[in-house]
Amino acid sequence: MPYIDPKVVLEAKKMNLLTYLKNFEPHELVRLDKNNYTTRTHDSLKISNGKWMWFSRGIGGTTALNYLIEVKGYSFIEVVETITGKQVVVAPKPIKQDNKYYDRPLLL
């Protein structure tokens, strides 16, 4: 099971959708007016005042993390790696110890 440092998760949660799209997918962003945006792929998805709403599906949120999970279908690990650019650390597997002493009957 992969391990993600809580500091990395907090870093990923801080990024809003508009910042994510400007930095990682600028071709997808369409400006409607001064403070409102949409995307080329989903014209019913609106971004305004740090929040986003996909009206045709009835889902919305504030972070890029929510967007990538809900709209793009990424897994949580893929989202954290995409936003932060850091690889998720895989927890080391415990070494199975030899049980030859525990399997013998106790002799007194």
Secondary structure, 3 states (H helix, E strand, C coil): CEECCHHHHHHHHHCEHHHHHHHHCHHHEEECCCCEEEECCCCCEEEECCEEEECCCCEEECEHHHHHHHCCCCCHHHHHHHHHCCCCEECCCCCCCCCCCCCCCCCC
